[in-house]
């Protein structure tokens, strides 16, 4: 495997660095008309020549390049950046990584079940603490931890529930994200203790005209007040929103519903750790454990030191990769990005996440001239820059990795079948043959798709990466290119 990595730059870089045609030195034009068909489709889209990068090559150990244009051009990748996050995580954490969220008791436990001290909730950046893998019930994991605390003989805690976020910093949202991004579910905050994708789920149900609609929260709202400003108005169209007021201390649910109307929404929380802390306090009360204090961050030196472990929840990495890449869930990508960074620098920050990506490229001996920049792990930042050549090389490298490659492959959406590709590329001969990661940033007209095409008749198949930026960029153009590639 090490020898294979050392060959990659010798094989790929002469083919991908700045090449404009498939006939460049070292490239094998296996299907001579493919280059012309792809060129024609790109010309029809009228995308500026400096605004796209396209690479198509075989999945062989020594890949043959079928087409390349603008391969080394750094572009805005949108959510295709998640491929680099996945690669970084698989290299630094390993495919067998297990997330562990645990509760420890710090202090002395009396015979009558009184813990004279604190409970400490230790986070590991697990993105799966939600209802996603628990029949849609977000309180399942907190309830399980609380029951374990009760089973450990604890009935009362005289201190607090201390929130230990491990190596994660408290820069929950990225400075590059817009105010609009931060108000939507896809801009949810990122912390070492994550819960319910960092969002409060709210369901509003209206009764008769003039009445106040009822609010239901499948997960606890945490340590915040709720102000119900909804109105039931005859003839109104459902329009419900949530916003933080009083300096982030109160969630106001506002808007209108028609009589008997119903609406649901997801509101990002100000502080993800306090959100899970509120859920844990509620779950502990439900399990028969009274906590005299509150949920708080460590204040004293050594406040994060573990005591006796009394509860544990574990989840595995592969399902998290699937949610990140198939559904393109940003909070998953951000958590994994920072967690990979912690393996490299010891701190889970946005900056260390980028360092982890750089380290992954170096380990895989993928040279990019220093042009790859990952400001966040999800692709939401408008400062991210990746080239189609780098994406193609990463995908090829993992395709040749028998341990990590299958997890990368299985995490991707399937054309016409699943995730962000469920309603795309559904034609016969294409559906089910393409696995890829999409990318969309509407305000910047950025579109992307990169992944694998399964071969036919025993042929090895293809790796492809398509990045389009600016005027003329669309999913329709990308899908037409992929159809040509699949012919």
Secondary structure, 3 states (H helix, E strand, C coil): CHHHHHHHHHHHHHHHCCCCCCCCCCCCCCCHHHHHHHHHHHHHHCCCHHHEEEEEEECCCCCCEEEEECCCCCECCHHHHHHHHHHHHHHHCCCCCEEEEEEEEEEEECCCCEEEEEEEEECCCCCCCCCCCCCCCCCHHHHHHHHHHHHCCCCEECCCEEEECCCECCCCCCCCCCHHHHHCHHHCCCCCCCCHHHEEEEEEECCCCCCCCEEECCCCCCCCEEEEEEEECCCCCCEEEEEEECCCCEEEEEEEECCCCEEEEEEECCCHHHHHHHHHHHHHHHHCCEECCCEEECCCCCCCCCCEEEEEEEEEHHHHHHHHHHCCCHHHHHHHHHHHHHHHHCCECHHHHHHHHHHHHHHCCCCCCCCCECCCCCCCCCCCEECHHHHHHHHHHHHCCCCCHHHHHHHCEECCCCHHHCCCCCCCCCCCCEEEEEEEEHHHCEEEEEEEECCCCCCCCEEEEEEEECCCCCHHHHHHHHHHHHC
